Amino acid sequence: MRRVCLIVNPRSAAGSTSRRFAEIADAADRQLEAWDMRKTERAGHATELARQAIDEGFDAVVAVGGDGTANEVINGFFEDGVPVETEAHFAVVPAGTGCDLVKTLHMPRDLDKAFALVHEGDARATDVVCARFIGPDGEPAARMGINVIGFGMEGEVVARANASSKRFGGTLTFLGATVSSLLAYTPAPVELVWTDADGAEQSWSGELVNMFLANAEYAGGGMWLGKGAQLDDGLMEVTLIPKLPLRRLSRSLPHLYSGHPERVRGIQRFRASRVAAVSTGSHPVLIDIDGEQPGRLDASFEVVPRSVGVIFGPPA
């Protein structure tokens, strides 16, 4: 019997989750034997609640919300980039605007089906990425990411998307924010160093539009940024988009959704276990971690291999 702690974000899905507590509880009663529900009250609260649940010996800690909620909960499994000692599993039940991670985890949107998997589904040891960067206060900060990390224009996109009402859903919200940012963004000079799939050090410098580090496959309301990503291989699928003519950049948008951005001339795809990025310009280069905007470059991003047990659903 799994003891399950549900961490629910009432503000997910533009606040509609706050009207679904009874529905969530009824489904949990039908599918789970021993469970508790805890509701978040502020930014960062889900991380605190997750750590409490781990300390209390729950067998599964479940994020009920969107990608931002999932990110906060997974951070409760770590302390300064190091996994805490626990046998607890992590799971996500989708109930948010951006529910991209669950596509890789094959978790259904139907509450009964999702909770049935939480109750008896298999858990796999899964990679998580440790990001170290400069926080809003100018001090060093760290945060874990389990889905997709981006920086450059992507940081601006997330800031715009999170400032909107999100009433049109994840895909249209992020697409609108992407188009607006594309028209306004000035590529930033950066220096990059990474460790590739063979363990060799590589580098690049220039004016950057976007860089995506995909641990899982989808982000931004359905962009297939990490096509082929494996959550247990110790590597990130990396997409590097340098400064390109606006017309060519515009043509790259459909390829971001189809999973083939490298078909646009000038865009690079490769795999890496670690990436370091330094901003050499005068304007801040913002970071996006799983749909949240916690800070800016300079930064490093490193895979922590097979560090959390994650409950998966069956592939479609």
C-alpha positions as a Markdown table, in Angstrom:
| # | Residue | x | y | z |
|---|---|---|---|---|
| 1 | Met | 0.0 | 0.0 | 0.0 |
| 2 | Arg | 1.4 | 3.4 | -1.0 |
| 3 | Arg | 0.8 | 6.3 | 1.3 |
| 4 | Val | 0.3 | 9.2 | -1.1 |
| 5 | Cys | 0.6 | 13.0 | -0.5 |
| 6 | Leu | -1.1 | 15.1 | -3.1 |
| 7 | Ile | 0.3 | 18.6 | -3.4 |
| 8 | Val | -2.3 | 20.7 | -5.1 |
| 9 | Asn | -1.8 | 24.2 | -6.6 |
| 10 | Pro | -5.2 | 26.0 | -6.4 |
| 11 | Arg | -3.9 | 28.7 | -8.9 |
| 12 | Ser | -3.0 | 26.2 | -11.7 |
| 13 | Ala | -5.1 | 26.2 | -14.9 |
| 14 | Ala | -5.8 | 30.0 | -14.4 |
| 15 | Gly | -7.3 | 29.3 | -11.0 |
| 16 | Ser | -9.7 | 26.6 | -12.1 |
| 17 | Thr | -8.1 | 23.9 | -10.0 |
| 18 | Ser | -9.4 | 25.7 | -6.9 |
| 19 | Arg | -12.9 | 24.7 | -8.0 |
| 20 | Arg | -11.9 | 21.0 | -8.4 |
| 21 | Phe | -10.9 | 20.1 | -4.9 |
| 22 | Ala | -14.0 | 17.9 | -4.4 |
| 23 | Glu | -13.5 | 16.2 | -7.7 |
| 24 | Ile | -9.9 | 15.5 | -7.0 |
| 25 | Ala | -10.7 | 14.2 | -3.5 |
| 26 | Asp | -13.5 | 11.9 | -4.9 |
| 27 | Ala | -11.1 | 10.4 | -7.5 |
| 28 | Ala | -8.4 | 9.9 | -4.8 |
| 29 | Asp | -10.9 | 8.1 | -2.6 |
| 30 | Arg | -11.8 | 5.8 | -5.4 |
| 31 | Gln | -8.2 | 4.9 | -6.5 |
| 32 | Leu | -5.9 | 5.4 | -3.4 |
| 33 | Glu | -5.9 | 3.5 | -0.2 |
| 34 | Ala | -4.1 | 6.1 | 2.1 |
| 35 | Trp | -3.7 | 9.7 | 1.0 |
| 36 | Asp | -3.6 | 13.3 | 2.2 |
| 37 | Met | -4.1 | 16.5 | 0.3 |
| 38 | Arg | -2.1 | 19.7 | 0.9 |
| 39 | Lys | -2.8 | 22.9 | -0.9 |
| 40 | Thr | -0.1 | 25.5 | -1.8 |
| 41 | Glu | -0.5 | 29.0 | -0.6 |
| 42 | Arg | 2.4 | 30.9 | -2.2 |
| 43 | Ala | 5.3 | 30.6 | -4.6 |
| 44 | Gly | 7.8 | 28.0 | -3.4 |
| 45 | His | 5.3 | 26.4 | -1.0 |
| 46 | Ala | 5.1 | 23.2 | -3.0 |
| 47 | Thr | 8.8 | 22.6 | -2.4 |
| 48 | Glu | 8.3 | 23.0 | 1.4 |
| 49 | Leu | 5.3 | 20.7 | 1.4 |
| 50 | Ala | 7.1 | 18.0 | -0.7 |
| 51 | Arg | 10.0 | 18.0 | 1.7 |
| 52 | Gln | 7.6 | 17.7 | 4.7 |
| 53 | Ala | 5.9 | 14.7 | 3.0 |
| 54 | Ile | 9.3 | 13.0 | 2.4 |
| 55 | Asp | 10.3 | 13.6 | 6.0 |
| 56 | Glu | 6.9 | 12.1 | 7.1 |
| 57 | Gly | 7.6 | 8.9 | 5.2 |
| 58 | Phe | 5.0 | 9.1 | 2.4 |
| 59 | Asp | 5.7 | 6.6 | -0.4 |
| 60 | Ala | 4.6 | 8.9 | -3.2 |
| 61 | Val | 4.6 | 12.7 | -3.4 |
| 62 | Val | 2.3 | 13.9 | -6.2 |
| 63 | Ala | 2.2 | 17.3 | -7.9 |
| 64 | Val | -1.4 | 18.1 | -8.9 |
| 65 | Gly | -1.1 | 21.1 | -11.2 |
| 66 | Gly | 1.0 | 22.2 | -14.2 |
| 67 | Asp | 4.7 | 22.2 | -15.0 |
| 68 | Gly | 5.5 | 24.9 | -12.5 |
| 69 | Thr | 3.9 | 22.9 | -9.6 |
| 70 | Ala | 5.8 | 19.8 | -10.8 |
| 71 | Asn | 9.0 | 21.8 | -10.7 |
| 72 | Glu | 8.5 | 23.0 | -7.2 |
| 73 | Val | 7.6 | 19.5 | -6.0 |
| 74 | Ile | 10.7 | 17.9 | -7.6 |
| 75 | Asn | 12.9 | 20.5 | -5.9 |
| 76 | Gly | 11.7 | 19.1 | -2.5 |
| 77 | Phe | 13.6 | 15.9 | -3.4 |
| 78 | Phe | 16.9 | 17.8 | -3.4 |
| 79 | Glu | 19.1 | 19.9 | -1.1 |
| 80 | Asp | 21.6 | 22.2 | -2.9 |
| 81 | Gly | 21.6 | 19.9 | -6.0 |
| 82 | Val | 22.0 | 16.7 | -4.0 |
| 83 | Pro | 19.2 | 14.1 | -3.7 |
| 84 | Val | 17.8 | 13.7 | -0.2 |
| 85 | Glu | 17.7 | 10.2 | 1.3 |
| 86 | Thr | 14.2 | 8.9 | 0.5 |
| 87 | Glu | 12.4 | 5.9 | -0.9 |
| 88 | Ala | 9.5 | 8.2 | -1.9 |
| 89 | His | 8.5 | 8.4 | -5.6 |
| 90 | Phe | 7.5 | 11.5 | -7.5 |
| 91 | Ala | 4.5 | 11.7 | -9.8 |
| 92 | Val | 2.4 | 14.3 | -11.6 |
| 93 | Val | -1.3 | 14.5 | -12.1 |
| 94 | Pro | -2.0 | 17.1 | -14.7 |
| 95 | Ala | -4.2 | 20.1 | -13.7 |
| 96 | Gly | -2.5 | 23.2 | -15.1 |
| 97 | Thr | -2.1 | 25.5 | -18.1 |
| 98 | Gly | 1.2 | 24.0 | -19.2 |
| 99 | Cys | 1.2 | 20.2 | -18.8 |
| 100 | Asp | 4.1 | 19.3 | -21.0 |
| 101 | Leu | 6.0 | 17.0 | -18.6 |
| 102 | Val | 3.1 | 14.5 | -18.3 |
| 103 | Lys | 3.4 | 13.9 | -22.1 |
| 104 | Thr | 6.8 | 12.4 | -21.6 |
| 105 | Leu | 5.7 | 10.5 | -18.4 |
| 106 | His | 2.5 | 9.2 | -20.2 |
| 107 | Met | 0.3 | 10.4 | -17.4 |
| 108 | Pro | -3.4 | 10.6 | -18.4 |
| 109 | Arg | -5.5 | 13.7 | -17.8 |
| 110 | Asp | -8.4 | 11.6 | -16.4 |
| 111 | Leu | -8.1 | 11.8 | -12.6 |
| 112 | Asp | -9.2 | 8.2 | -12.0 |
| 113 | Lys | -6.7 | 6.8 | -14.5 |
| 114 | Ala | -3.9 | 9.0 | -13.2 |
| 115 | Phe | -4.5 | 8.1 | -9.5 |
| 116 | Ala | -4.7 | 4.5 | -10.4 |
| 117 | Leu | -1.2 | 4.8 | -11.8 |
| 118 | Val | 0.0 | 6.7 | -8.7 |
| 119 | His | -1.4 | 3.8 | -6.7 |
| 120 | Glu | 0.2 | 0.9 | -8.6 |
| 121 | Gly | 2.3 | 2.2 | -11.5 |
| 122 | Asp | 5.9 | 1.5 | -11.9 |
| 123 | Ala | 8.6 | 4.0 | -10.9 |
| 124 | Arg | 11.8 | 4.5 | -12.8 |
| 125 | Ala | 15.1 | 6.1 | -11.7 |
| 126 | Thr | 15.1 | 9.4 | -13.6 |
| 127 | Asp | 17.6 | 12.2 | -14.4 |
| 128 | Val | 17.1 | 15.7 | -13.0 |
| 129 | Val | 19.2 | 18.7 | -14.0 |
| 130 | Cys | 20.8 | 21.0 | -11.5 |
| 131 | Ala | 20.9 | 24.7 | -12.6 |
| 132 | Arg | 23.1 | 27.2 | -10.8 |
| 133 | Phe | 22.6 | 30.8 | -11.9 |
| 134 | Ile | 22.2 | 34.4 | -10.7 |
| 135 | Gly | 18.9 | 35.0 | -8.8 |
| 136 | Pro | 16.7 | 38.1 | -9.0 |
| 137 | Asp | 18.6 | 39.6 | -6.0 |
| 138 | Gly | 22.0 | 39.3 | -7.8 |
| 139 | Glu | 23.1 | 36.4 | -5.5 |
| 140 | Pro | 24.0 | 32.8 | -6.6 |
| 141 | Ala | 21.0 | 30.5 | -6.7 |
| 142 | Ala | 20.2 | 26.9 | -7.6 |
| 143 | Arg | 17.2 | 25.1 | -8.8 |
| 144 | Met | 16.4 | 21.6 | -10.2 |
| 145 | Gly | 14.7 | 21.1 | -13.5 |
| 146 | Ile | 13.1 | 17.9 | -14.6 |
| 147 | Asn | 11.6 | 18.9 | -18.0 |
| 148 | Val | 13.1 | 21.6 | -20.2 |
| 149 | Ile | 15.4 | 24.5 | -19.4 |
| 150 | Gly | 15.9 | 27.4 | -21.8 |
| 151 | Phe | 17.7 | 30.7 | -21.8 |
| 152 | Gly | 17.9 | 33.7 | -24.1 |
| 153 | Met | 14.6 | 34.7 | -25.7 |
| 154 | Glu | 12.9 | 31.7 | -24.0 |
| 155 | Gly | 13.4 | 33.5 | -20.6 |
| 156 | Glu | 11.5 | 36.5 | -22.1 |
| 157 | Val | 8.8 | 34.2 | -23.5 |
| 158 | Val | 8.1 | 32.6 | -20.1 |
| 159 | Ala | 8.1 | 36.0 | -18.4 |
| 160 | Arg | 5.5 | 37.2 | -20.9 |
| 161 | Ala | 3.4 | 34.0 | -20.7 |
| 162 | Asn | 3.4 | 34.0 | -16.9 |
| 163 | Ala | 2.3 | 37.6 | -16.8 |
| 164 | Ser | -0.7 | 36.8 | -19.0 |
| 165 | Ser | -4.1 | 35.4 | -17.9 |
| 166 | Lys | -3.4 | 32.1 | -19.6 |
| 167 | Arg | -7.1 | 31.9 | -20.3 |
| 168 | Phe | -6.5 | 30.6 | -23.8 |
| 169 | Gly | -4.6 | 27.5 | -22.6 |
| 170 | Gly | -0.9 | 26.5 | -22.8 |
| 171 | Thr | -0.4 | 26.3 | -26.5 |
| 172 | Leu | -1.9 | 29.6 | -27.5 |
| 173 | Thr | -0.4 | 31.4 | -24.5 |
| 174 | Phe | 3.1 | 30.3 | -25.2 |
| 175 | Leu | 2.8 | 30.7 | -29.0 |
| 176 | Gly | 1.6 | 34.3 | -28.5 |
| 177 | Ala | 4.4 | 35.0 | -26.1 |
| 178 | Thr | 6.9 | 33.5 | -28.5 |
| 179 | Val | 5.8 | 35.5 | -31.5 |
| 180 | Ser | 5.8 | 38.8 | -29.4 |
| 181 | Ser | 9.2 | 38.0 | -28.1 |
| 182 | Leu | 10.6 | 37.1 | -31.5 |
| 183 | Leu | 9.6 | 40.5 | -32.9 |
| 184 | Ala | 11.2 | 42.4 | -29.9 |
| 185 | Tyr | 14.2 | 40.3 | -28.8 |
| 186 | Thr | 17.7 | 41.4 | -29.4 |
| 187 | Pro | 20.1 | 38.4 | -29.5 |
| 188 | Ala | 22.6 | 38.4 | -26.6 |
| 189 | Pro | 26.3 | 37.7 | -26.8 |
| 190 | Val | 27.2 | 34.6 | -24.8 |
| 191 | Glu | 30.0 | 32.1 | -24.4 |
| 192 | Leu | 29.1 | 28.4 | -24.1 |
| 193 | Val | 31.1 | 25.4 | -22.9 |
| 194 | Trp | 29.6 | 21.9 | -22.7 |
| 195 | Thr | 30.5 | 18.3 | -22.2 |
| 196 | Asp | 29.2 | 16.2 | -25.1 |
| 197 | Ala | 27.9 | 12.7 | -25.2 |
| 198 | Asp | 31.4 | 11.3 | -25.6 |
| 199 | Gly | 32.8 | 13.2 | -22.6 |
| 200 | Ala | 34.7 | 15.8 | -24.8 |
| 201 | Glu | 34.6 | 19.5 | -24.1 |
| 202 | Gln | 33.1 | 21.7 | -26.8 |
| 203 | Ser | 32.6 | 25.5 | -27.0 |
| 204 | Trp | 30.7 | 28.2 | -28.9 |
| 205 | Ser | 30.5 | 31.9 | -28.7 |
| 206 | Gly | 28.3 | 34.4 | -30.5 |
| 207 | Glu | 25.0 | 36.2 | -30.4 |
| 208 | Leu | 22.3 | 33.8 | -29.1 |
| 209 | Val | 18.6 | 33.8 | -29.7 |
| 210 | Asn | 17.7 | 30.7 | -27.7 |
| 211 | Met | 19.2 | 27.6 | -26.1 |
| 212 | Phe | 17.1 | 24.7 | -25.0 |
| 213 | Leu | 18.3 | 21.9 | -22.6 |
| 214 | Ala | 15.8 | 19.2 | -22.8 |
| 215 | Asn | 15.7 | 16.4 | -20.1 |
| 216 | Ala | 12.2 | 15.4 | -21.2 |
| 217 | Glu | 10.6 | 16.0 | -24.6 |
| 218 | Tyr | 8.0 | 18.8 | -24.5 |
| 219 | Ala | 7.7 | 22.4 | -23.3 |
| 220 | Gly | 6.0 | 25.7 | -24.1 |
| 221 | Gly | 2.5 | 24.3 | -24.6 |
| 222 | Gly | 3.5 | 21.4 | -27.0 |
| 223 | Met | 6.9 | 22.4 | -28.6 |
| 224 | Trp | 8.8 | 19.1 | -29.2 |
| 225 | Leu | 12.1 | 20.5 | -28.1 |
| 226 | Gly | 13.6 | 17.3 | -26.8 |
| 227 | Lys | 12.5 | 14.7 | -29.4 |
| 228 | Gly | 14.2 | 11.5 | -28.6 |
| 229 | Ala | 15.2 | 12.5 | -25.0 |
| 230 | Gln | 15.6 | 9.7 | -22.5 |
| 231 | Leu | 15.0 | 10.5 | -18.9 |
| 232 | Asp | 17.6 | 8.0 | -17.7 |
| 233 | Asp | 20.6 | 8.4 | -20.0 |
| 234 | Gly | 22.5 | 11.1 | -18.1 |
| 235 | Leu | 22.2 | 13.5 | -21.1 |
| 236 | Met | 20.2 | 16.6 | -22.2 |
| 237 | Glu | 19.0 | 17.1 | -25.8 |
| 238 | Val | 20.4 | 20.6 | -26.6 |
| 239 | Thr | 19.1 | 23.0 | -29.3 |
| 240 | Leu | 21.2 | 26.1 | -30.0 |
| 241 | Ile | 19.6 | 28.9 | -32.0 |
| 242 | Pro | 22.1 | 31.6 | -32.9 |
| 243 | Lys | 21.3 | 35.0 | -34.4 |
| 244 | Leu | 19.6 | 34.4 | -37.7 |
| 245 | Pro | 17.6 | 36.5 | -40.2 |
| 246 | Leu | 14.1 | 37.2 | -38.8 |
| 247 | Arg | 12.6 | 35.4 | -41.8 |
| 248 | Arg | 14.6 | 32.2 | -41.1 |
| 249 | Leu | 13.8 | 32.4 | -37.4 |
| 250 | Ser | 10.1 | 32.6 | -38.2 |
| 251 | Arg | 10.4 | 29.5 | -40.4 |
| 252 | Ser | 11.9 | 27.7 | -37.4 |
| 253 | Leu | 8.7 | 27.9 | -35.3 |
| 254 | Pro | 6.9 | 25.0 | -37.0 |
| 255 | His | 10.0 | 22.9 | -36.7 |
| 256 | Leu | 10.1 | 23.5 | -32.9 |
| 257 | Tyr | 6.7 | 21.9 | -32.7 |
| 258 | Ser | 7.5 | 19.0 | -35.1 |
| 259 | Gly | 10.8 | 18.1 | -33.2 |
| 260 | His | 13.2 | 19.0 | -36.1 |
| 261 | Pro | 14.6 | 22.5 | -35.4 |
| 262 | Glu | 17.9 | 21.4 | -36.9 |
| 263 | Arg | 16.3 | 21.5 | -40.4 |
| 264 | Val | 16.7 | 25.2 | -40.3 |
| 265 | Arg | 20.1 | 26.2 | -41.5 |
| 266 | Gly | 22.3 | 27.6 | -38.6 |
| 267 | Ile | 20.5 | 25.8 | -35.8 |
| 268 | Gln | 22.5 | 23.1 | -34.0 |
| 269 | Arg | 21.3 | 20.0 | -32.1 |
| 270 | Phe | 23.6 | 17.9 | -29.8 |
| 271 | Arg | 23.6 | 16.0 | -26.6 |
| 272 | Ala | 25.4 | 17.1 | -23.4 |
| 273 | Ser | 25.7 | 16.2 | -19.8 |
| 274 | Arg | 26.8 | 19.7 | -18.7 |
| 275 | Val | 26.5 | 23.2 | -20.1 |
| 276 | Ala | 28.1 | 26.4 | -18.8 |
| 277 | Ala | 26.9 | 29.7 | -20.2 |
| 278 | Val | 28.4 | 33.2 | -19.6 |
| 279 | Ser | 26.7 | 36.4 | -20.7 |
| 280 | Thr | 29.2 | 38.8 | -22.3 |
| 281 | Gly | 26.8 | 41.6 | -23.0 |
| 282 | Ser | 25.2 | 44.5 | -21.0 |
| 283 | His | 21.7 | 43.2 | -20.8 |
| 284 | Pro | 20.6 | 40.2 | -18.6 |
| 285 | Val | 19.9 | 36.9 | -20.3 |
| 286 | Leu | 16.9 | 35.3 | -18.6 |
| 287 | Ile | 16.6 | 31.6 | -17.7 |
| 288 | Asp | 13.5 | 29.4 | -18.0 |
| 289 | Ile | 13.3 | 26.3 | -15.8 |
| 290 | Asp | 10.3 | 24.1 | -16.4 |
| 291 | Gly | 8.1 | 27.1 | -17.3 |
| 292 | Glu | 9.3 | 29.3 | -14.5 |
| 293 | Gln | 11.7 | 32.3 | -14.7 |
| 294 | Pro | 13.9 | 32.2 | -11.6 |
| 295 | Gly | 17.0 | 34.2 | -12.7 |
| 296 | Arg | 19.7 | 34.9 | -15.3 |
| 297 | Leu | 23.1 | 34.0 | -16.7 |
| 298 | Asp | 25.9 | 33.4 | -15.8 |
| 299 | Ala | 24.9 | 29.8 | -15.2 |
| 300 | Ser | 25.8 | 26.1 | -15.3 |
| 301 | Phe | 23.4 | 23.2 | -15.9 |
| 302 | Glu | 24.4 | 19.6 | -15.0 |
| 303 | Val | 22.6 | 16.3 | -15.2 |
| 304 | Val | 22.2 | 14.5 | -11.8 |
| 305 | Pro | 21.7 | 11.0 | -13.2 |
| 306 | Arg | 18.9 | 8.6 | -12.1 |
| 307 | Ser | 18.4 | 10.6 | -9.0 |
| 308 | Val | 14.6 | 10.4 | -8.4 |
| 309 | Gly | 12.1 | 7.5 | -8.7 |
| 310 | Val | 9.3 | 8.8 | -11.0 |
| 311 | Ile | 6.0 | 7.1 | -11.7 |
| 312 | Phe | 5.3 | 6.6 | -15.4 |
| 313 | Gly | 2.2 | 5.6 | -17.3 |
| 314 | Pro | 2.2 | 3.1 | -20.1 |
| 315 | Pro | 3.3 | 4.5 | -23.5 |
| 316 | Ala | 0.4 | 5.3 | -25.8 |
